[in-house]
Amino acid sequence: MKSTLLAPRLIFSLTLCLSPIACSDSRGIGNDTGLFGTDNSAAMSPGVRAVRVGEGGPAFNACANIGRVVNLSASGETDLPVRAAPFVEADEVTRLTNDRRIYVCTRSIDQRWQGVVVPPADAPDSDCGVLAPVESPRSYSGPCISGWVSSAFVRLTAS
């Protein structure tokens, strides 16, 4: 008699326990099942990080320093790439030659990259709107090219 009562209870218990599994969403935890079987070999791009101006406060110029591109020939490079973000993988915005004048406005946290504003080659003394104070720090939106260069190739100058 005990065995006849035990079998239906066992079947009922198993059905009760397994029914949520049968009805569950088939996506994996964290929705990571879409990663399998797809080509994820494309390189990730760090995107764009705007150069910030005005970090010194309203009593100082928007870009506190003037610099020059230096040491290009020592590394075998002929031009210094200006990047859209402070990463080697970032898109290239333009290239600078040795001794090119730039405005140094900010730097990356690890100080390997300088956020710069580049005056046009035909008007190297143009202020690009960064030689006057701004009320608060902001992304550069002036008329000149801006981007990130390796700190190893920048020398700060007096003018």
C-alpha positions, 0 to 999 in steps of 0.5 A: 500500500505504501508503494502505491501512494509513494509513486504518485507523490514522487511523480507529482513532486518531480512534475512540480519541480521540473515544470518551471525549467521547461517553461523558462526562457532559453536565453543564457544567464546574462544573455551571453548565448548570442556570443557563441557562433558569431564572429567577434574578431573585429577590433573594438574602437575606443570611440571619441573623447573630446579635449577638455578646455578650462580645467584651470578655472576662470582665472586662466586661459582655456588651454594653459600651455603651449607646446611643440612636437619634438623627438619624431626622428628619434623614434623613426616616425616622420609625423605624430598622429593626433587621435580622437581619444587617448588610445593607440587604437583610436581613429587618427584625426590628423598628423603633425610634423616635428616642431609644430606648435600646439596648445596643450589643454588637458592630459589623460589620467595616466599622463601618457596622452596630452589633449591638444588643440592644433592651429592651422598650418597656414596660421600657426599663431592663431589662438583657436579660441583657447587663449582666453578664459572660459567660465567652466570646463567644457569640451573644445568646440572651436574652429581648430582641430583637437585631439590626443597626442603621445606625451613623449612627443610634446615639449612645453614652451613659453611661446 
